[in-house]
């Protein structure tokens, strides 16, 4: 990877992290322990962000991706479950819970 490609990827990571959080440059800079003018320069590709700042941004992007994946999986499960199946699952969970409570009470 060339230094230009690295710089472009760094720009995209910083922009994406800020966008995912929905923050303006000033508030994002505070979160990162930086300044708004520096965030502006990072996003414009004029200055390469330090590695610790880039790692923080990558972490934000990764956490957002994981959360989105969990939301998609939950939505897919909800879309495949009919109301009757949902109530059947709830009923079974309650029955299992009652059985577990009764088992604990029987031991005491």
Secondary structure, DSSP 4 states (H G I P E B T S, - for coil): --HHHHHHHHHHHHHHHHHHHT--HHHHHHHHT--HHHHHHHHHTSSPPPHHHHHHHHHHHHHHHHHHHHHHHHHHHHHH--HHHHHHHHHHHHHHHHHHHHHHHHH-
